[in-house]
Amino acid sequence: MRSTEVVIIGAGAAGLMCALTAAGRGRKVMLLDHANKAGKKILMSGGGRCNFTNMYTEPGNFLSQNEHFCKSALARYTQWDFIGLVAKHGVPYHEKKLGQLFCDNKSSDILGLLLDECDQVGVSLHLDTSIQHIEKMESGYLLQTTLDQITCESLVIATGGLSIPTLGATGFGYQVAKQFGHDLLPTRAGLVPFTITDQLKELCTELSGTSVDCLVSCNDQSFRENILFTHRGLSGPAILQISSFWESGDTVQINLMPDHDVPDWLQQQQAERPNSELKTLLGEIFTKKMANLLADNWFVSKPMKQYTHAELADIAEKLASWKVVPAGTEGYRTAEVTLGGVDTREVSSKTMESLKSPGLYFIGEVLDVTGHLGGFNFQWAWASGYAAAQFV
């Protein structure tokens, strides 16, 4: 039997931040993970460069059924606090775009600094450790694990969501929440590519690897970034962003020419270049291959002077408001995050402590808080981990 003050289950971003902060306050902390390596999702994130925060983080960048929940934690541990920690360790980084901060070198720089901080304050890290059973005692919790029986005063669940099961994601945190009387909001894959199975599939396959700057809209939300055609459908930053707001059966609208007033542009081309073919003109905006495919699939390409006003209006509608009904998403296999989870109305926004079972805390992705693409989910991990660490 081992005894400690704080047990944190899950050595990902939130768990590591909570561990180093709590131990820094002088608490005796054990950090347990069933994987053979800490921070696997940190290592693969951002294409191996780790988009560790966003300079423009604010509550509006997060989705939750309880929209005010994230405000307190985000205000107490900001993006600038984490940037300060990165600077303290001399990790070189850069802004890629839209406030997204990435390591110059590798994601392992971020994982390394978190593990260094944990070492310095005496966090006891145990990998390859599974939890078989948890029970509430008069004060604290008793855990049956493959390591030993462990008792603790505070138990923190930092096990993440269901996304990318190949990295070890499981529904363990949701099971613990249920065991101690918490409601779970339905979970689904977020920040995930769309699959297309109708007649559009051929177009997507032909254009696989082509990237275009677009404005993508669905359910009163819009994102302006690139979309990427794939063999399975549509991906790219704008598609991943809108996927978190999409429900099965919804239509997604894509403006392929967001920098142009498309009807005006077409009329102008007709007036100024009446003998040019439509696909030639589109080839100046898109790749030649894409221009030809769009012209062949959607319109009859002919010299501009031959189009009627109605035909031009139809072309404008297709280019400025291409309507796509995805068959579905690629699911948790490739999703960056899990939407839904532990209902935050049953968790303190100040302490992250369960309102149902004293001494039990939930942080990070297991909660119903999901950030936009661009470093926001890491910032939620840092902020929620830090918030809980002040009280465990």
C-alpha positions as CSV (number, residue, x, y, z in Angstrom):
1,M,0.0,0.0,0.0
2,R,1.3,3.4,-0.9
3,S,0.0,6.7,0.3
4,T,0.3,10.1,-1.2
5,E,-1.5,13.5,-1.2
6,V,-2.4,13.8,-4.9
7,V,-2.8,11.2,-7.6
8,I,-3.2,12.4,-11.2
9,I,-4.3,9.9,-13.8
10,G,-3.1,10.8,-17.3
11,A,0.4,12.1,-18.1
12,G,-0.7,14.3,-21.0
13,A,-0.6,18.1,-21.3
14,A,-3.2,18.8,-18.5
15,G,-1.9,16.1,-16.2
16,L,1.8,17.2,-16.5
17,M,0.9,20.8,-15.9
18,C,-1.2,19.9,-12.8
19,A,1.5,17.7,-11.4
20,L,4.3,20.2,-11.8
21,T,2.2,23.0,-10.3
22,A,0.8,21.0,-7.4
23,A,4.2,19.6,-6.5
24,G,5.6,23.1,-6.8
25,R,3.2,24.1,-4.0
26,G,4.8,21.4,-1.9
27,R,2.2,18.7,-2.5
28,K,3.2,15.1,-2.7
29,V,2.2,14.0,-6.2
30,M,2.0,10.7,-8.1
31,L,1.3,10.9,-11.8
32,L,0.1,7.6,-13.4
33,D,-0.4,6.7,-17.0
34,H,-1.2,3.4,-18.8
35,A,1.0,4.3,-21.8
36,N,4.7,3.5,-22.0
37,K,5.5,7.2,-22.6
38,A,4.3,10.5,-21.3
39,G,2.7,13.1,-23.5
40,K,2.3,11.1,-26.7
41,K,-0.3,13.5,-28.1
42,I,2.1,16.4,-27.4
43,L,4.8,14.7,-29.4
44,M,2.6,14.2,-32.5
45,S,0.8,17.5,-32.4
46,G,1.3,20.2,-34.9
47,G,3.0,17.9,-37.3
48,G,5.6,17.1,-34.7
49,R,6.2,20.8,-33.9
50,C,3.5,21.3,-31.2
51,N,1.2,24.2,-31.6
52,F,1.5,24.8,-27.8
53,T,-0.7,27.9,-27.5
54,N,-2.4,30.8,-29.3
55,M,-1.6,34.4,-28.7
56,Y,-5.2,35.4,-29.2
57,T,-6.8,32.9,-26.7
58,E,-10.1,34.0,-25.3
59,P,-13.2,32.3,-24.1
60,G,-14.9,32.7,-27.5
61,N,-12.5,30.2,-28.9
62,F,-14.1,27.3,-27.0
63,L,-17.2,25.2,-27.3
64,S,-19.1,24.0,-24.3
65,Q,-22.8,23.5,-23.3
66,N,-21.8,25.8,-20.4
67,E,-20.1,28.6,-22.2
68,H,-18.9,30.6,-19.2
69,F,-17.1,27.7,-17.5
70,C,-13.7,28.1,-19.2
71,K,-13.4,31.8,-18.3
72,S,-12.1,31.6,-14.8
73,A,-9.3,29.1,-15.5
74,L,-8.2,30.9,-18.8
75,A,-8.0,34.2,-16.9
76,R,-5.8,32.7,-14.2
77,Y,-3.3,31.0,-16.4
78,T,-3.0,32.8,-19.7
79,Q,-1.2,32.1,-23.0
80,W,1.5,34.6,-21.8
81,D,2.1,32.5,-18.6
82,F,2.8,29.4,-20.8
83,I,4.9,31.5,-23.2
84,G,6.9,32.6,-20.2
85,L,7.6,29.0,-19.2
86,V,8.7,28.2,-22.7
87,A,11.1,31.2,-22.7
88,K,12.4,30.1,-19.2
89,H,13.5,26.8,-20.8
90,G,15.0,28.6,-23.8
91,V,12.8,26.7,-26.3
92,P,12.8,28.5,-29.6
93,Y,9.4,29.1,-31.2
94,H,7.7,31.1,-33.9
95,E,4.2,32.3,-34.8
96,K,3.0,30.4,-37.9
97,K,-0.2,32.4,-38.5
98,L,-3.3,33.7,-36.7
99,G,-1.4,33.7,-33.4
100,Q,-0.5,30.0,-33.5
101,L,2.8,29.4,-31.8
102,F,4.9,26.4,-32.8
103,C,8.3,25.0,-31.7
104,D,11.2,25.9,-34.1
105,N,12.5,22.4,-33.6
106,K,10.4,19.5,-32.2
107,S,7.4,18.9,-30.0
108,S,9.7,17.0,-27.7
109,D,11.0,20.4,-26.5
110,I,7.6,21.1,-24.9
111,L,7.3,17.6,-23.4
112,G,10.9,17.9,-22.2
113,L,10.4,21.2,-20.3
114,L,7.2,19.7,-18.6
115,L,9.1,16.6,-17.6
116,D,12.1,18.7,-16.4
117,E,9.7,20.8,-14.3
118,C,8.1,17.7,-12.8
119,D,11.6,16.3,-12.0
120,Q,12.7,19.5,-10.2
121,V,9.7,19.5,-7.9
122,G,9.7,15.7,-7.1
123,V,6.7,14.4,-9.1
124,S,6.6,10.6,-8.9
125,L,5.8,9.5,-12.5
126,H,4.7,5.9,-13.2
127,L,4.1,4.7,-16.7
128,D,2.7,1.4,-17.9
129,T,0.4,1.6,-14.9
130,S,-3.3,0.6,-15.2
131,I,-6.0,1.5,-12.8
132,Q,-8.2,-1.5,-12.0
133,H,-10.6,0.0,-9.4
134,I,-11.3,3.3,-7.6
135,E,-13.3,3.7,-4.4
136,K,-14.1,6.6,-2.2
137,M,-13.0,6.4,1.3
138,E,-14.1,8.5,4.3
139,S,-11.4,11.0,3.3
140,G,-9.8,10.6,-0.1
141,Y,-9.7,7.7,-2.5
142,L,-8.3,4.2,-2.7
143,L,-6.9,3.0,-6.1
144,Q,-6.2,-0.6,-7.1
145,T,-3.5,-0.4,-9.7
146,T,-1.0,-2.7,-11.5
147,L,1.7,-0.8,-9.5
148,D,0.2,-1.2,-6.0
149,Q,-2.7,-0.1,-3.9
150,I,-2.6,3.7,-3.5
151,T,-4.5,6.0,-1.2
152,C,-4.7,9.7,-1.8
153,E,-6.5,12.8,-0.6
154,S,-7.1,14.3,-4.0
155,L,-7.7,12.4,-7.3
156,V,-7.3,14.2,-10.6
157,I,-8.7,12.8,-13.8
158,A,-6.6,14.0,-16.8
159,T,-7.2,11.1,-19.2
160,G,-8.3,13.1,-22.2
161,G,-11.0,12.1,-24.7
162,L,-11.5,9.4,-27.3
163,S,-9.5,11.0,-30.2
164,I,-6.7,9.1,-31.8
165,P,-7.0,5.7,-30.0
166,T,-3.7,4.6,-31.6
167,L,-2.0,7.0,-29.1
168,G,-3.8,5.2,-26.2
169,A,-7.0,7.3,-25.9
170,T,-9.8,5.4,-24.0
171,G,-13.1,6.4,-22.3
172,F,-11.6,5.7,-18.9
173,G,-12.2,9.3,-17.6
174,Y,-15.8,9.1,-18.6
175,Q,-16.2,5.8,-16.7
176,V,-14.8,7.4,-13.5
177,A,-17.1,10.4,-13.9
178,K,-20.1,8.1,-14.3
179,Q,-19.0,6.0,-11.3
180,F,-19.1,9.1,-9.1
181,G,-22.5,10.3,-10.3
182,H,-21.6,12.7,-13.1
183,D,-23.6,13.3,-16.2
184,L,-21.9,12.9,-19.5
185,L,-22.7,15.0,-22.6
186,P,-22.7,13.0,-25.8
187,T,-19.3,12.7,-27.3
188,R,-18.3,13.0,-30.9
189,A,-15.2,13.6,-33.0
190,G,-14.1,17.3,-33.4
191,L,-11.5,19.0,-35.6
192,V,-11.8,16.1,-38.0
193,P,-11.9,15.7,-41.8
194,F,-15.1,15.1,-43.7
195,T,-15.8,12.0,-45.8
196,I,-17.7,12.4,-49.1
197,T,-19.4,9.4,-50.8
198,D,-21.7,10.9,-53.4
199,Q,-20.8,12.1,-56.9
200,L,-18.4,14.7,-55.4
201,K,-16.1,11.9,-54.3
202,E,-14.6,11.6,-57.8
203,L,-13.8,15.4,-57.8
204,C,-12.2,15.1,-54.4
205,T,-10.1,12.1,-55.4
206,E,-9.0,13.8,-58.7
207,L,-8.0,16.9,-56.7
208,S,-6.4,15.0,-53.8
209,G,-3.5,17.0,-52.4
210,T,-4.9,20.4,-53.8
211,S,-5.2,23.1,-51.2
212,V,-7.4,26.3,-51.6
213,D,-8.0,29.3,-49.5
214,C,-11.8,29.4,-48.8
215,L,-14.5,30.7,-46.5
216,V,-16.3,27.7,-45.0
217,S,-19.7,28.1,-43.2
218,C,-22.1,25.9,-41.3
219,N,-24.7,26.6,-38.6
220,D,-23.9,30.3,-38.3
221,Q,-20.2,29.7,-38.0
222,S,-17.6,30.7,-40.6
223,F,-13.8,30.1,-40.9
224,R,-11.5,31.5,-43.5
225,E,-8.5,29.2,-44.1
226,N,-7.4,26.5,-46.5
227,I,-9.3,23.5,-47.4
228,L,-7.6,20.3,-48.7
229,F,-9.0,17.8,-51.1
230,T,-8.3,14.2,-50.1
231,H,-9.0,10.7,-51.5
232,R,-11.7,10.4,-48.8
233,G,-13.2,13.8,-49.0
234,L,-12.3,17.2,-47.6
235,S,-9.7,18.3,-44.9
236,G,-7.5,21.2,-44.2
237,P,-7.8,23.8,-41.4
238,A,-11.1,25.4,-42.4
239,I,-12.8,22.0,-42.7
240,L,-11.4,20.8,-39.3
241,Q,-12.7,24.1,-37.7
242,I,-16.2,23.8,-39.1
243,S,-16.4,20.1,-38.3
244,S,-16.9,20.9,-34.6
245,F,-20.1,22.8,-35.5
246,W,-21.4,20.3,-38.1
247,E,-24.1,17.7,-37.3
248,S,-24.9,14.7,-39.5
249,G,-27.0,15.8,-42.5
250,D,-26.0,19.5,-42.3
251,T,-25.0,21.4,-45.5
252,V,-21.6,23.0,-45.5
253,Q,-21.2,26.1,-47.7
254,I,-17.8,26.8,-49.3
255,N,-16.9,30.1,-50.9
256,L,-14.0,29.1,-53.2
257,M,-13.2,32.8,-54.1
258,P,-13.5,34.7,-50.8
259,D,-11.4,37.6,-52.1
260,H,-13.7,38.3,-55.0
261,D,-17.3,39.5,-55.4
262,V,-17.9,36.6,-57.7
263,P,-20.9,37.9,-59.8
264,D,-19.0,41.3,-60.3
265,W,-15.8,39.5,-61.2
266,L,-17.5,37.3,-63.8
267,Q,-19.3,40.3,-65.4
268,Q,-16.0,42.2,-65.4
269,Q,-14.2,39.3,-67.1
270,Q,-17.1,39.1,-69.7
271,A,-16.8,42.8,-70.4
272,E,-12.9,43.0,-70.5
273,R,-12.0,39.6,-71.8
274,P,-15.0,38.4,-73.9
275,N,-12.9,35.9,-76.0
276,S,-11.3,34.2,-73.0
277,E,-12.6,30.8,-71.9
278,L,-14.0,30.5,-68.4
279,K,-11.5,27.7,-67.5
280,T,-8.6,29.9,-68.6
281,L,-9.7,32.7,-66.2
282,L,-10.3,30.3,-63.3
283,G,-6.8,28.9,-64.0
284,E,-5.5,32.3,-62.9
285,I,-7.1,31.8,-59.4
286,F,-6.9,28.0,-58.9
287,T,-4.5,25.4,-60.2
288,K,-4.9,24.7,-63.9
289,K,-6.1,21.1,-63.0
290,M,-8.7,22.4,-60.5
291,A,-9.9,25.1,-63.0
292,N,-10.4,22.4,-65.7
293,L,-12.1,20.0,-63.4
294,L,-14.5,22.6,-62.0
295,A,-15.3,23.8,-65.5
296,D,-15.8,20.3,-66.8
297,N,-17.9,19.1,-63.8
298,W,-19.9,22.2,-63.0
299,F,-20.2,24.3,-66.1
300,V,-19.7,24.1,-69.8
301,S,-16.5,26.1,-70.4
302,K,-16.8,28.5,-73.3
303,P,-15.7,32.0,-74.2
304,M,-17.1,34.5,-71.7
305,K,-19.1,36.4,-74.4
306,Q,-21.2,33.3,-75.0
307,Y,-22.7,33.2,-71.4
308,T,-26.1,34.6,-70.7
309,H,-26.7,36.6,-67.5
310,A,-28.6,33.7,-65.9
311,E,-25.7,31.3,-66.7
312,L,-23.2,33.7,-65.1
313,A,-25.4,33.9,-62.0
314,D,-25.4,30.1,-61.8
315,I,-21.6,30.0,-62.1
316,A,-21.3,32.6,-59.4
317,E,-23.5,30.7,-57.1
318,K,-21.5,27.5,-57.5
319,L,-18.1,29.3,-56.9
320,A,-19.2,31.5,-54.0
321,S,-21.5,29.1,-52.3
322,W,-20.6,25.5,-53.1
323,K,-22.9,23.4,-51.1
324,V,-21.6,20.1,-49.7
325,V,-23.4,17.5,-47.6
326,P,-20.6,15.4,-46.1
327,A,-21.4,11.7,-45.6
328,G,-19.7,11.8,-42.2
329,T,-16.3,12.4,-40.6
330,E,-13.2,10.3,-40.4
331,G,-14.2,9.8,-36.7
332,Y,-12.0,9.5,-33.6
333,R,-9.2,7.8,-35.7
334,T,-8.0,11.1,-37.0
335,A,-9.9,13.6,-34.8
336,E,-7.8,16.1,-32.9
337,V,-10.3,16.5,-30.1
338,T,-13.4,15.0,-28.5
339,L,-16.5,17.2,-28.2
340,G,-18.7,16.7,-25.2
341,G,-17.7,14.8,-22.1
342,V,-18.1,15.5,-18.4
343,D,-20.8,18.1,-17.9
344,T,-19.1,21.2,-16.5
345,R,-22.3,22.2,-14.6
346,E,-21.3,19.6,-12.1
347,V,-17.7,20.8,-11.7
348,S,-16.4,24.0,-10.0
349,S,-15.0,26.4,-12.6
350,K,-12.7,27.8,-9.9
351,T,-11.1,24.6,-8.6
352,M,-12.1,21.9,-11.2
353,E,-13.4,19.9,-8.3
354,S,-16.4,17.6,-8.7
355,L,-19.5,19.0,-7.1
356,K,-20.7,15.4,-6.6
357,S,-17.6,13.8,-5.0
358,P,-15.3,15.9,-2.9
359,G,-11.6,15.5,-3.6
360,L,-12.2,14.4,-7.2
361,Y,-11.1,16.7,-10.0
362,F,-11.4,16.8,-13.8
363,I,-9.1,18.7,-16.1
364,G,-8.4,19.0,-19.8
365,E,-10.2,17.3,-22.7
366,V,-12.3,14.9,-20.5
367,L,-14.4,17.9,-19.7
368,D,-17.0,19.4,-22.1
369,V,-14.7,22.1,-23.2
370,T,-13.3,22.0,-26.8
371,G,-11.1,24.7,-28.4
372,H,-10.9,25.8,-32.0
373,L,-7.9,24.6,-34.0
374,G,-4.7,26.6,-33.4
375,G,-3.3,25.9,-30.0
376,F,-6.4,26.6,-28.0
377,N,-6.9,23.0,-26.7
378,F,-3.3,23.0,-25.3
379,Q,-4.0,26.3,-23.6
380,W,-7.1,24.8,-22.0
381,A,-5.0,21.9,-20.8
382,W,-2.4,24.3,-19.2
383,A,-5.1,26.5,-17.7
384,S,-7.4,23.8,-16.3
385,G,-4.3,21.8,-15.0
386,Y,-3.0,24.9,-13.3
387,A,-6.4,25.8,-11.8
388,A,-6.9,22.4,-10.2
389,A,-3.3,22.3,-8.9
390,Q,-4.0,25.3,-6.7
391,F,-6.6,23.3,-4.7
392,V,-5.6,19.6,-4.7
